[in-house]
Amino acid sequence: MVRPMTAPQPHSVDHPTRARWRVLAWLCAFSAITYVGRVCVIQVQDDIQRDLHLSPKEFALAFSAFSLAYAFFEIPTGWLGDRIGARKVLTRIAMFWLAFTALTGAAWNLTSLVVVRFFFGTGEAGAFPNIARASREWFPFRERGIAQGWVWACARWGGAAAPFLMMLAAYPFGWRGGFVILSVLALLWLIPFLRSYRDKPELDPRVNAAEIAWINAGKSETAKPAPLSWSSMLSSKSLWALSAMYFCSNAGWSFFATWITPYLQRDLKLSGMQLVLASGGPLFFGGIACLLGGRLTDRQVQIWGPRRGRTLQGVIAYGLGGVLLIVAVLATPSHVALAYWSICLSSFVKDFGIPTSWSTTIDVGHRYSGTVAGVMNTLGNLGQVVTIPIVAWIAVLAGTAGHPAWKVSLYYYSAMFFIASAAWLFVDPSRVIVYSEEDRKRLGL
């Protein structure tokens, strides 16, 4: 007698699977890769300036070109992820990242370098809004801070490792070959990602009903999804306070990804392997803070509610970050160790605010979190566009001929952190901002 075949039941419905953590691993890996691409240039910036005959002010244009393009395309790429899903958009971003990381090594003058870095920013734009969008699909409200903490911890650690990775990649082939070698990272990520990742847990056969129920707990979805109300979103005080905060946050943070190496080299007199490791130190400690901050903000939301649970952390983090940069200025160059560790601690405490920021975009953006994150990150990257040349100008003006005074720029960076701290006071993470009033009532938000 032949028994009828039945579908295998590999998981008990009483015990949720843990596929969402595998998804988080893919998102974290990609966040690290994106930061390798944008930070690795600081390791070879002297070589590029020498070979292409560029001054610090001219080289600043290459930094700003990336940030300007990144800012321009954040909103449309975040919106596109909301429309067609994060999988397709992240795939396109990875392909652009691979191509323009490699092409950076082909630059032959200032114009070509600026053009390549502009298109690099165009291609990478939308990575983090779409990562946030994917996190919203795969993680419940109670785990959003943890998920964003891991994403940004890995981003910072990717940035911290970037100088060392570029040193290894450039050693046999120079800075041009180094960019080509590093570009392979995107390919190593992309191929298995396409085979494994799905936009929704319901589409992944490795996810059982219990995990789907866990992920969807507390989500107020209906059979008729509400459309995005641009007027409601763009008139929201929280959106503009959040965006102003992120403008200043990125303006202050840009020091750790652009001019930190000249500061360490010329103001603190570091060199060799000590300089390579020190350049990535603040980002390494920032990664730890992102991880701890994600857990802390989820815990505070449970205790204080969403408004104070998110905003209080941001106010304190940025305020202390600004104070510590002032300490670093006063300690340079007479107390090298104090100056350097003050910078590392500034990066550490400031980055407690990063998972809070991105968790807030998911809170207020609901199913359009990619679009909200795109708006916030657009303004954030404009902060870098403005800051990078301003800081180069300040350092040249404050220094002597051929010897910019990079330490003076730390006053500017600290002021940005203080403004970011104050902006958190005007953010309300408890109110969804992307629907009309009628739709908000229908959805019970």
Secondary structure by P-SEA (a helix, b strand, c coil): ccccccccccccccccccaaaaaaaaaaaaaaaaaaaaccccccaaaaaaaacccaaaaaaaaaaaaaaaaaaaaaaaaaaaaccaaaaaaaaaaaaaaaaaaccccccaaaaaaaaaaaaaaacaaaaaaaaaaaaccccccaaaaaaaaaaaaaaaaaaaaaaaaaaaccccaaaaaaaacaaaaaacccccccccccccccccccaaaaaaaacccccccccccccaaaaaacaaaaaaaaaaaaaaaaacccccaaaaaaaccccccaaaaaaaaaaaaaaaaaaaaaaaaaaaaaaaccccccccaaaaaaaaaaaaaaaaaaaaaccccaaaaaaaaaaaaaaaacaaaaaaaaaaaaaccaaaaaaaaaaaaaaaaaaacaaaaaaaaaaaccccccccccaaaaaaaaaaaaaaaaccccccccccccaaaaaaacc
